[in-house]
Amino acid sequence: MTDEGAEDTLASIVCMEAHRAVSEAAIRPDPARLADGWERRFIADAGRAREAVELYGELGYEVVADDVRPGDLPEGCEACQLVAALRFKSIYTRRPG
């Protein structure tokens, strides 16, 4: 890969990550989960969600992976709609007890 190709790839990754972060911030956490003491950690695809559930469980947390629901999404956010369509999960944790 040429230096120019590597720069293009890196720029693409940075752009996608920035877009993901904005999209994740736009997706509203479940108010019922928050009221019950849960903290939303992040949004992940199904494979990563399984890994996160296992890891947080090993660390002693209660953990759930809820589907991102259409009601959690702002209107007009195409990237957010894609997150729901691809069956992404919101990862929530809380300390036991």
N, C-alpha and C positions, 0 to 999 in steps of 0.2 A: 504494500500500500504506500502510495506517495505521501509526502508531508501534507500536501493539499487535500488528499483524500481523507487522511486522518483528521485534519482540522474540520472538514465537512462533517465527518461522522461525529466528532466531539460536539460540534455546534448543534447538530441534530439531537444528540442525547441531552444536552443542556436545555434546549428548547422544549423537548418533551417533558423533562423533569419539572421545569418551571410551570408548564401548562398543567401537569398532574397536581402539583402543589396548589395551584389556584383552584382547580376543580375540586380537590379534596376539601379545601377551606370553604367552598361554596355549598358543599353537601351538609345539610343540617344533621346534627346528631339526634338520636331518639330522646326526646325530653323525658319519657318514662324511665329509660335506662339511667339518665343523669340523676333524676330524682331518687332513684334507688341506690345511688352511690357508685354507679359505674362510671368509668372514664373512657372515652373513645380514644384509642391509641392511634389508629390509622385505618386506611381503606386498602384492601388487598384483593387480588384475584383469588379464586377458590384454592389453588395449590398453595399459595403463600399463606392463605388464611389457615389452612390445616397445620402448616408448620408453626405459625404464630400461636395457635391454640395449644399445641403440644409444648412449645417452649415456655409460654407464660404459665401453663399448668405445672411444668417442672420447677418453675421458680416460686411456686406456692400461691399463685394468683387464682382467683376464680376468673374464668374467661369464657366469652361467648363470641360467636361470629354470626352477626345478623345480616341478612340480605339487605343491600341498599334498595330502598323502596322508592317508587316514583314520587311519593309525597315528601321525601327527604330532599328532593332536587329543586333547584330554582328554575323557573320558567325560562326558556330560551337558551339554556346552557347546553349546547350540543355535546360537548365533551362529557358533561354530567350524565346526559341521557345514555351515552355509550357505556358509562360505568354500570348503570343499571341493566342495560341490555346484555352486557357480558357477565352478569351475575356476580359482580364484585361483592365483597363482604365488608361490613364495618366491624372492626375488632374492638371489643370493650373488655376492660379488666377491672377488678376491684380486689382489695385485700379480703381474705376470708374473715368471717366473724361479724 
